[in-house]
Amino acid sequence: MPANDLPTTLNSDTHTKQLPVVEGQLDNSFATIDWQVPWLSHITQLSYISNTIERLSRSKSQRNSLDGLNDSEGLDNVKSLYEHNINASGTNTPDTIAKVLKTAMTQQVNHLQQPLPCTKPAHDHKSQTLQFVSQNAFPEGEAYEHFIGTTGNIPTRDNLHDLFNGSIWLTYPKTKAVLNYYHMLEIEKQGISERRGRVRDTITVFDENGAVLVTSDASIGEALVDFDWQASLVKPRAKWDNPTQPDNSAQAAVYIFGHALLEQLVHPRKPLCAHSIVIHVAQEFFTLSLAERMSYLDDKVAEYMDTLLSNDEVKPRQLAPLPILGVPHFWAENADTDFYEDSYVFRSGRRKKDKN
């Protein structure tokens, strides 16, 4: 990794400026998120997002439990704050998540002293500054990707799916913009129909369910593509980075891209399978801070997807299946090698003839 390829130092979770506190109320589904799981550790502004979502998703039952407690020092203040959050915004506001994500993005660019991220313009459209907006701003009948590409506005509902989608926009803004760009090109060529075509199908699979294997050991990536779970996940386990204890000597790590996959992982199940790409890096990558890794990766994944999607013969099969809970250190049970003997989840390969 040449020195001039290394990103500038940044902190992925900073609060250098005091910004308005987001108010609102979210349903109990948000309270089920375990923000400590290893596969969320790479999300930009994770601390701010998790703390804010936890505050906004306090349930009515929690409020009632406060009412049932005896008064003690600080209890009245807690109840007062909770009531203020409800009354200030009303219930079921349609833009709470949009406001959370917008604030997180503002905090990040303030720290970096950079402009807000932008779309990659397709055809005669201009580059648009990206921002999160209420779903109510999305015109009926317009294609979602076209609306983002022409306005920079990302329609955001108050649900888990859009929370994780926005979190990925924050973490991989360049890559998400590239995916939107290719959607725009295909919409221009083919219009909107039930059949999206190979390019848009590939975008959708990666966008919803993608993961990025980063490795300085080419054999690990090759083994993954060949469905050789022993050579990719089991035997080289000592080479895999532990998200809770990053290791400068590590040689492999997985970072999730797919927002639907993150949503499904709120309730982890062994059969959950990502569709992955392999990014080869120099060993120096693993000496970077997490924020530096993600900045570097956003550039590299954007380049990878630009190359992949510019090929008219691209197809979703070119994304390598990866049972996501089999990633070393993602799930406690995979410390036992018997975990990988489940042939329903860790299936035999199909792809040596078409891996290219």
C-alpha positions in Angstrom: 0.0 0.0 0.0 1.8 3.1 -1.2 2.1 5.9 1.4 0.1 8.3 -0.8 -2.8 5.8 -0.8 -3.2 6.0 2.9 -6.2 8.1 4.1 -5.7 11.1 6.3 -6.2 10.4 10.0 -9.7 10.8 11.2 -11.9 9.7 14.1 -15.1 7.9 13.0 -17.1 9.1 15.9 -16.5 12.7 16.9 -18.4 15.4 18.6 -16.3 18.5 17.9 -19.3 20.8 17.6 -22.4 20.9 19.8 -25.4 20.1 17.5 -29.1 20.1 18.2 -30.4 17.0 20.0 -32.7 15.0 17.8 -36.1 14.5 19.3 -38.8 12.0 18.4 -40.1 8.6 19.3 -39.2 5.2 17.7 -41.0 1.9 18.1 -39.7 -1.0 20.1 -38.0 -2.7 17.1 -35.1 -0.3 17.5 -34.7 -1.3 21.2 -33.8 -4.8 20.1 -30.6 -3.8 18.4 -27.5 -5.0 20.1 -25.0 -2.3 19.2 -22.1 -4.2 20.6 -22.1 -7.0 18.0 -18.8 -7.2 16.1 -20.4 -6.7 12.6 -21.6 -3.2 13.5 -18.2 -2.0 14.8 -17.2 -0.4 11.5 -20.2 1.9 11.2 -19.3 5.6 11.0 -20.6 7.6 14.0 -21.6 4.4 15.7 -21.5 5.8 19.2 -23.7 8.8 18.4 -26.2 6.7 16.3 -26.5 4.0 18.9 -26.8 6.3 21.9 -29.4 8.4 20.1 -31.4 5.4 18.8 -31.5 3.9 22.3 -32.8 7.2 23.8 -35.5 7.6 21.2 -36.7 4.0 21.3 -37.5 3.9 25.0 -40.8 2.1 25.1 -44.0 3.0 26.8 -43.4 0.0 29.1 -40.2 1.6 30.2 -42.0 4.9 30.9 -44.6 3.0 32.9 -41.9 1.3 34.9 -40.5 4.7 35.8 -44.0 5.7 37.0 -44.1 2.6 39.2 -40.8 3.3 40.9 -40.4 5.1 44.2 -38.9 8.6 43.8 -35.2 8.7 44.2 -32.5 11.2 43.3 -32.5 11.9 39.6 -35.7 9.9 38.8 -37.8 13.0 38.3 -35.3 14.3 35.9 -35.3 11.1 33.9 -39.1 11.1 33.7 -39.1 14.8 32.8 -36.6 14.2 29.9 -38.6 11.3 28.6 -41.9 13.2 28.6 -40.2 16.2 26.9 -38.9 13.9 24.1 -42.5 12.6 23.5 -44.3 15.9 23.7 -41.8 17.9 21.7 -42.1 15.8 18.6 -45.3 13.9 18.9 -45.5 10.2 18.2 -44.6 8.3 15.1 -42.9 11.3 13.4 -41.9 10.3 9.8 -38.5 11.8 9.8 -36.8 10.9 13.1 -34.3 8.5 11.5 -33.6 11.0 8.8 -32.7 13.6 11.4 -30.5 11.2 13.3 -28.5 10.3 10.1 -28.4 13.9 9.0 -26.9 15.0 12.3 -24.4 12.1 12.2 -23.3 13.1 8.7 -22.9 16.7 9.8 -20.7 15.7 12.8 -18.5 13.7 10.5 -17.9 16.3 7.8 -17.4 19.0 10.5 -14.6 17.0 12.0 -13.0 16.2 8.6 -13.6 19.8 7.5 -14.8 18.5 4.1 -18.0 19.2 2.1 -20.9 16.8 2.4 -20.7 13.7 0.1 -22.2 14.0 -3.3 -23.8 11.8 -6.0 -21.9 10.6 -9.0 -23.7 12.4 -11.9 -25.0 10.3 -14.7 -25.8 11.6 -18.2 -26.6 15.4 -18.1 -27.5 15.4 -14.4 -25.3 17.5 -12.0 -23.6 16.3 -8.9 -26.0 16.6 -5.9 -25.1 17.0 -2.3 -26.4 14.0 -0.4 -28.8 14.5 2.5 -31.3 12.4 4.4 -35.0 13.4 4.1 -38.4 12.2 5.2 -40.0 9.5 3.1 -42.8 12.1 2.6 -40.4 14.0 0.3 -40.3 11.1 -2.2 -42.7 11.8 -5.1 -45.1 9.0 -5.9 -44.3 7.1 -9.1 -40.6 8.1 -9.3 -37.9 5.5 -9.2 -36.1 5.6 -5.8 -32.6 5.6 -7.3 -33.6 8.3 -9.9 -34.8 10.6 -7.1 -31.5 10.2 -5.2 -29.5 10.7 -8.4 -31.3 13.9 -9.4 -31.8 15.5 -6.0 -29.2 14.0 -3.6 -32.1 13.4 -1.2 -32.2 9.9 0.4 -35.8 9.1 1.4 -35.7 7.6 4.9 -38.5 5.9 6.8 -38.5 5.3 10.5 -37.7 1.6 10.3 -34.7 -0.6 10.8 -34.1 -1.1 7.1 -33.6 2.6 6.4 -31.6 3.1 9.6 -29.1 0.6 8.4 -29.3 1.8 4.8 -28.4 5.3 6.0 -25.6 4.0 8.2 -24.0 2.4 5.1 -24.4 5.7 3.2 -22.4 7.3 6.1 -19.8 4.5 6.0 -19.3 4.0 2.3 -20.6 7.2 0.7 -18.5 6.9 -2.5 -19.4 3.3 -3.1 -23.1 3.9 -2.5 -22.9 6.8 -5.0 -21.3 4.5 -7.6 -24.1 2.0 -7.2 -26.7 4.7 -7.6 -24.9 6.0 -10.7 -25.1 2.6 -12.4 -28.8 2.3 -11.4 -29.2 5.7 -13.2 -27.5 4.5 -16.3 -29.6 1.4 -16.5 -32.8 3.3 -15.9 -31.9 5.7 -18.7 -31.3 2.7 -21.1 -34.2 0.4 -20.1 -36.7 2.5 -18.2 -38.5 1.1 -15.1 -39.9 -2.4 -15.3 -40.3 -5.5 -13.2 -37.2 -7.0 -14.9 -34.2 -5.0 -13.8 -31.5 -6.7 -15.8 -28.1 -8.2 -14.8 -26.5 -4.9 -13.8 -29.3 -3.7 -11.5 -29.8 -7.2 -10.1 -26.1 -7.4 -9.2 -26.2 -3.9 -7.6 -29.3 -4.8 -5.6 -27.8 -8.1 -4.3 -24.7 -6.4 -3.1 -26.5 -3.3 -1.8 -28.9 -5.3 0.2 -26.8 -8.3 1.2 -23.1 -7.5 0.4 -20.0 -8.0 2.5 -16.3 -7.1 1.8 -13.6 -9.6 2.6 -10.3 -7.6 3.0 -7.2 -9.7 3.0 -3.4 -9.4 2.6 -3.3 -13.2 2.1 -4.5 -14.0 -1.4 -5.1 -17.7 -0.6 -7.9 -16.7 1.9 -9.8 -14.8 -0.8 -9.3 -17.6 -3.3 -10.5 -20.2 -0.9 -13.6 -18.2 -0.1 -14.5 -17.9 -3.8 -14.0 -21.6 -4.2 -16.3 -22.5 -1.3 -13.3 -23.9 0.6 -14.5 -23.0 4.1 -11.7 -24.9 5.8 -9.0 -23.0 3.9 -10.7 -19.6 4.2 -12.4 -19.6 7.6 -11.2 -22.5 9.8 -7.5 -23.2 9.3 -6.3 -19.6 9.0 -8.4 -18.5 12.0 -5.3 -17.0 13.7 -4.9 -14.6 10.8 -8.4 -13.1 11.1 -8.9 -9.8 12.8 -11.0 -9.7 15.9 -13.2 -6.5 15.7 -13.2 -6.2 19.5 -9.4 -6.5 19.7 -7.9 -5.3 16.4 -4.5 -6.8 15.6 -1.8 -5.2 13.5 -0.6 -8.6 12.4 -4.1 -9.7 11.2 -4.4 -10.6 7.5 -8.2 -10.9 7.0 -11.4 -9.1 8.0 -15.0 -8.8 6.8 -17.0 -5.6 6.8 -20.7 -5.8 6.0 -22.1 -3.5 3.3 -25.6 -4.9 2.8 -28.2 -2.9 4.9 -30.8 -5.7 4.6 -28.2 -8.1 6.0 -27.6 -5.8 8.9 -31.4 -5.7 9.5 -31.6 -9.5 9.5 -28.7 -9.8 11.9 -30.7 -8.0 14.5 -32.0 -11.5 15.1 -28.9 -13.6 14.0 -29.5 -17.0 12.4 -26.9 -19.4 11.2 -28.1 -19.8 7.6 -27.8 -16.0 6.9 -25.5 -15.7 3.9 -23.8 -12.6 2.5 -22.7 -12.0 -1.1 -19.2 -10.9 -1.0 -16.3 -9.3 -2.9 -12.6 -9.7 -2.1 -10.4 -6.7 -1.8 -6.7 -7.4 -1.6 -4.6 -5.1 0.5 -1.0 -4.7 1.7 -0.3 -5.8 5.3 -0.1 -2.1 6.2 -3.9 -1.9 6.0 -4.2 -3.7 9.3 -2.0 -1.2 11.1 -4.6 1.6 10.3 -7.2 2.7 12.7 -10.7 1.5 12.0 -11.8 4.9 10.6 -8.7 5.0 8.3 -9.5 1.4 7.2 -13.1 2.4 6.2 -12.0 5.5 4.4 -9.5 3.5 2.4 -12.0 0.7 1.8 -14.7 3.1 0.5 -12.3 4.2 -2.2 -11.3 0.6 -3.1 -14.8 -0.8 -3.1 -16.1 2.0 -5.2 -13.3 1.3 -7.7 -14.1 -2.4 -7.6 -17.8 -1.9 -8.2 -17.2 0.6 -11.0 -15.1 -2.0 -12.8 -17.5 -4.8 -12.1 -20.7 -3.0 -13.1 -19.2 -1.5 -16.3 -19.1 -5.1 -17.7 -22.4 -5.9 -19.5 -21.9 -9.5 -18.6 -21.9 -8.9 -14.9 -24.2 -11.1 -12.9 -25.0 -11.7 -9.2 -23.2 -15.1 -9.3 -19.9 -13.2 -9.4 -20.5 -12.3 -5.8 -19.1 -15.0 -3.5 -21.5 -16.5 -1.0 -20.3 -16.1 2.6 -22.3 -17.6 5.6 -21.8 -14.5 7.7 -21.9 -16.0 11.2 -19.0 -18.2 10.0 -16.7 -15.2 9.9 -14.1 -15.8 12.7 -14.9 -13.7 15.8 -18.4 -12.7 14.6 -20.1 -15.5 16.5 -18.9 -17.3 19.6 -20.1 -20.7 18.4 -17.8 -20.7 15.4 -14.8 -21.1 17.7 -15.7 -24.8 17.6 -14.7 -26.3 14.2 -17.8 -28.4 14.3 -19.8 -25.2 13.5 -18.5 -25.5 9.9 -19.6 -29.1 9.4 -23.2 -28.0 8.7 -23.5 -28.8 5.0 -26.9 -27.0 4.8 -25.1 -23.7 5.6 -21.5 -24.3 4.4 -22.3 -25.8 1.1 -19.9 -27.3 -1.4 -18.7 -25.2 -4.3 -20.2 -24.6 -7.7 -17.9 -22.1 -9.2 -14.4 -23.0 -10.2 -15.5 -22.9 -13.9 -17.1 -19.4 -13.6 -15.3 -17.7 -10.8 -13.9 -15.2 -13.3 
